[in-house]
Amino acid sequence: MIERRGLVIHPHELDERWLDEFSVLGLNVLGLHPVGGKEADAHVQRMLEQQEKMYPLLDKARAMGLTIEYEMHALSFLMPRSLFAEHPTWFRMNKEGERTADFNICASSEEGLARLGDRAAELALQLPAENHLYYFWLDDVASYSCHCEYCRHLSPSDQQLMIVNAMQRGIRKVDPQACVAYLAYMDTLRVPTQVKPDAGVFLEYAPFHRKLNRPIDDASCPENVSERTGLEDLLAFFGPENAKVLDYWTDNSLLSGWVYPPKPFTLHADVMRQDVAFYRSLGFNSITAFGCYLGQDYIDLHGKPDLSAYGKILQNA
């Protein structure tokens, strides 16, 4: 049995029905993920504003034995773009040599990283992690690294790790046991080569560009080969402690093109079963997947989605 078994859903989709479903499926981790994309910062803010209304559901979830985790593209929330006018060097330089506030930040700005650490600590206090695991990701984009004279020789993976290390240091000031995730996702799937993780930084693997109808270890699927290449190296680099898979088997937001109304959903159970066996063989004991666009809006259109195989696969692995 996989020790930590979960689904990650949008906060606005959480309701009593979802909690009942978690119980039926035998899951023990409830992930809450404000909508990503280019307006992720606004969605993080909206979730914070709605927290008090969610307390009864969250209290019930904890009483059921669920661990609550918050997973979000938080960087533009933590480093508001409004800071650019006064502190342009905190933000990335594009390939044309111009500082820009579009996405992400400069990974080499000591002052900017210090501010980021402080802001991450503030967010950790607002969204305390009962298991001390924090998932504050970079912006939901690829190919938006910094190209300043200090960063241009650093890969996207190295730059992300510098930023994650800064958040790790900041959050440990308010939670001495804090551990922050390095999200291996899109252009950060390769192992950092010039930066080492601070103590507590752990691996979260999210193969976004994979084909969901083919096993992740299918050598005849170029997309899955690309997403999987280097996974063993990532595990060796970060270590197995807290290492987590965040897959997309049940992500109906992805399958619907992130546009409502949600499309009908069917789980490729045979693929998931092979994937979980593969992940288990590498030593992963924490496996979740997005479960967005499967809430009441989906049920009103298509009826209750059949997720029974999802829980069984994780329990029988």
N, C-alpha and C positions, 0 to 999 in steps of 0.2 A: 504493500500500500504506500502510495506517495504520502509523505508526512504532512505537507502543507498543500491543500487542495482548494483552489479558489476560482472565482469569476470576478472580472472587473467591469463595472457598469457605470453609466452616467448617474450622478447624484439625483437628478430630477426624475429618474426612472425608478428609484428605490421606493418600494411600497411593501405592504404586508404580504402580498402575493409572492414577491421576490424572496422575502425571508423564508416563507414556507417552502419555496423551491430549493433554496440552499439546504434546508433541513432534509428534504426528500432526496436530494442528490448526494448527501453525505459530505458536503463541503464545509471547510472550517476557516476560510479566509474570504472576507468581503472587501473587494477593492472598489474604491470610488474614484472615478476619473472624470473631472470636468472636461468638456469638449475641447479638443485640441485645435490645430489649424492656426491661422493668422490672427485670430482673436482670442487665443487661449488665455491671455492675461485677464480679459474681461470675464471669461467663464470661471477662472479661479476666484476673482473678486465676487462674482455672483454666488458661488458655492459658500464662501465665507459668510456672506450676508444671510444665507438661508440656513446656516448651521443650527441656530436655535430651534427652528421649526423641525429640524431633522432629529433632535435629541431623543424623542420618544422611540423612533424607529431604531436609532443607534443603540439606545439602552436595551431594547428588546434583542437586537442582534448580539450584543455582548452577553446577555443572559442566556442566549442559545448556545454560547460557546464560540461564537464567531470572532475572529480577530479582524479588526477594521484597519485597512491600509488606504492611504491617500496617494494616488499616482497621477502626476500631472506635468504638463509642459509649463514650467513655472518661471523660466528665466526672465521673460519680459515683464512678468508681474513683480519679480524680485528686483529687477533693475529697470524701472519705468523709463520709457523712451523720452519722457519729459526731462530727464536728467541730462540729455545729450547737449543741450544748449550751454550748460555751465561746465559739463565734464565730458567733452568729446573724446578724450583719450581713454575713457572707460569702455568705449564701444569699438566695434571692429572696424578695421580698414578693409575696403574692398580691393579687388585686383587692380583698379585704376589709381590706387593710392589715396583714396578719399575716405575719411572717417564717415560712418553712416550709422544711423539708429534703426536700420531696418530689422535686423534679427541678431540675436546672440550678443556677445561682448568681446572685448579684447582679453585674451587669456594671459597676457603679460603685464597688465596694469595692476601693480601691487595695491594701489589705492582703490581701484575698482573692485578687485577681488576681496579686499577687506570690507568694503561696503556690502558686497554680495554676501559674505559670511554673516554679517550682522543681520541682514534682511532675512536670510535663511533661518537664523535662530529665532527671529520674530515669528516667522510662519510656522516653525516647529512648535512654538508655544501655543499658537492658535489651533494647530492640528496635531496634538500630541500623539505620538506613536506608542501604543502600549507595548509593542514588541521592539521598540527602538529602531525600527527600519523605516527609512525615509526615501521617498521616490520623487525628488524634485528635479525634473529633467530640463534639458536645454530646449530651445525653441523647436517647433515642429516643422523643421525644414532640413534640407541637405544642401551641401555646397555653399554654406554661409559661414565659413571660418574666417578668422582674422588674417590679414596679409601684411601687417605692419612689420618693421624690420626685425622685431623680436619674435614674432609669431610665424612668419612665413615659412620657416624651416620646420615647423611643427605640424604633424598630421592632424586631421580632424579628431582622431582618437586621443592624441597627446593633448590637444587644446581642451577637449572635453574633460579629460582627467584632471588637468590643472584647475578647471572650474569646479569640478566635483570635489577635489581636495579642499578648495576654499570653503565650500559649503560644509564639508565634513568638520573642518576646524571650527567654523562658526557655530554649528549646531551643538558640538560637544561642550561648548561653554554653558549651555542650558540643559543638555542631556548628556552626561558623561559617558553613557553607553551607546550613544547614537552611532548608527551605521548608515551611510548614504550610498544609493545605487549608482553604478556606472551603467548607463543604458547602451548596450550594444545594438545599434539600430541604424539602418540606412548607411550613412557614411562613417559610422564609428564601430563597424563590425570587426575591424582589424586591431590587433594588439598594439597598444601604445609602445613606442620604442625608446622614447627619450624622457619619459616621466614615470615615476613609480607611484602606486596608490598609497595614500596615507592609511594608517591603521584604521580598520573599520569599513573602508570602501569595499563594496562587493559587486559582483556581476549580476546584471539582469539582461537576459538575452531575448530580443524581440525581432524575429525574422520577418520583417514587414513585407519584403518583396517576394516571398515564397509563393509557390503554387499550392493552394489548399487542397487540390484534388490529387496531389502526388505526395508520397512520404518525404519528409525532410532529408532523409539519407538516400533518396533515389538518385543514383549516379547518372541516370539518363535524362534528368531534368536540369537543364542549365541554371535556371533561376534558383532552384533549391541547392544545387552545388555551390553557387556563389554565396548564398546566405549562410550555408553551413561551414564553408571553408574557414578555418581558423578558430572554430568553436573550442576545440580541444586546447588550443594555445591560449585562448582567453581564460579558460578554466584553470590552466596551469599558472597563468599570470596573476589572476585575482585570488585563486584558491577556492575550494569548495564551500567554505563557510558562507551560509545565507544565499548561495548562488540560486538564481531563480530563472525559470522560463516564463515568458509572457508571450503566448502564441495567439493565433487568430482563428482557430477552428470555429469559434462561435461568434465572431465579430460581424454581426449583421449590419453595422454601420459601414464597414469596409465593403461588404457585399452589395450594399445599397448605394454605394458611391457617396456616402455621407449626405444623402438627400432624402428627405421625407417625401412620400410615405415609404416605410420600410418594405423591402421585397420579401417574398416567401423564403424561408430558411430551411435547409436540410443539412444536418451534420454528416460529414464524411467520416463515419465512425471507424471504418477500417484503416483509413489514413491516420486518424488520431491515435488509434491503438498502436500502430507501428511507430509513430512519432514518440509516444510516451515511453515505449520500450527502449527506443534509441536514447532518449534523454536520460532514462534511468540507468542505462548501461554506462553513461558518462559520469554518473554520480549525482545528478540533479535529484533533489528530494523536495523541491518546492516548484509546483507547476500551476500556472493560472492561464487564463485566456480572456480576452475581451468578450463581453456578452452584451454589447450595446445594441440598441434598436430592437430589443426583444421584450420591451416593457408593455405597458397597457396599450400604447398606440399599435403595437404589433398584434396583440391579442384581439383588439377591436376589428382589425382587418382580416387576420388569417387564423385566428384561434390560438390556443396555447402552444408554443413551440415544444417539440419533443426533445428534451435534453437528457433523457434517462441514461443514454449510453455514455454521456460525458462523465457523470458521476461514477458509473460502474467502472469505466476504464481507469480512472485515477485510483479508485479503491482497490482494484484487482491487479494493479501494476506491481 
